[in-house]
Amino acid sequence: MAMENFSAHQQKIIKRYYQNIDGIQLQRLSELAGELYLCEGKKLAKAWATIATLLEKMEIPQARREHILKEAKPELVANLVKELSA
């Protein structure tokens, strides 16, 4: 969809979203790290699948993504969030 289909206000909102996408993704990863400690069953599997997608979008090196997903430890995700926040 072309930007001219949106009002000037909507265009500004869309531009700000994409300017802040890194922070938004980091915030989402942080929320998912917290959910990992609280979830179980199907919800836990869904959270890990979402994290896998998010790590790929954030362009985390493949070796590190595979390690985090293979180990499936919430601490690894929390450490990554801490590292990226610094």
N, C-alpha and C positions, 0 to 999 in steps of 0.2 A: 504494500500500500504506500502510495506516495505521500510525502509530507504535506503537499498542498491540499490534501483531503481533510486536514486537521486545522482547527482554529489556531490563531497565534498563541493563545494560552496553552492549548494542548501540546503544541510543538515545543514550547518551553519546558513543560513537564517531561516530555519524552526525552529531550536533550539532557535535562538534569539527571534523569534516571540513568542514562547511558554514561554520563560523566561520573556517576557514583556507583557504577556496577560492582567495582572491586569491593567497596565497603559493604554493599548490600549482600554480596556473596559470602563475605567473611562473617557477617552477622548471622546469616542463615546457617553457615557451618557451625558457628558457636551454639546456636539454638539446637541443632541436631546432635551435637556432642552431649548436651545436657539431656536430651531425650533418650540417648542410648543407655544412660544409667537408669532410666525409669521404665523403659519399654520392655516387652517380652512378646514372644510368639511372632505372629504375622506383622505386627506393628514394628517390631525390631528389625525384621527382614526388610521391610519397606524403608525404614530409616537408613539402613546400610546401602540399599540400592540408590536412594536419593543422595547419600554422601558420595557414592561412586560417581554419579553423574556430575555432582557439584565439583569434585576434585578435578575431573576432566575439564570442565568449563574454566576452572581457575588456573589451568595449565600447570598443575603440580606434576613434576617429573614422573614418568610411568613407573619406574622402579619403586619410588616412594609410595605411589598410589597402590601398587600391587602389594607392597609390604603391609600397609595399613589395612587393606581389605582382607588379606590373608590371615593376619593376626586377629582381626576383628576385636580389638581392644579399644574401649572408649578413651583410655588414657592417651593413646597415640593421636587420636583426633584432637583431644584437648591440648596436647603439646603442640600440634601443628597450628592450632588457632592462636596459642600464646606466641609462637614463633612468628607468625604472619602479622600479629598485632604490634609486635615490637618494631 
